[in-house]
Amino acid sequence: MGTGPREMAWIKDTYETFHPNDVNSLACVTGKPVTQGGVRGRTEATGLGVFTSIREAVSYKEDMDKLGLTTGIEGKRVVIQGM
C-alpha cells in the first residue's frame, strides 16, 4: 500500500471509526483528497512554506553578516533535515 490520497482518506476514515466524537478528526492526517477534507494546493504547500521561510531568513543583513554570507537566496545551497 502506498501513501497517496486514497490511503490518506482511508487512514482518516479509520481514525474517525475509533474516535467518532473527535471534532478534529479531519486533521489527523494530511494528503487527503479534497472530497475527503483535503486542502487544494496541498502538493505545493509544504515546499512553498519552506521556500518562504528560507527567503525571509536570508533577508536579514545583520544575521547574514554574522554568518559571513550575503543577503538573498541567489548562489546559496540549503540543506533541510527533519522536515
Secondary structure, DSSP 8 states (H G I E B T S, - for coil): ---SHHHHHHHHHHHHHH-TT-TTGGGGSS---GGGT--TTHHHHHHHHHHHHHHHHTT-HHHHHHHT--SSSTT--------
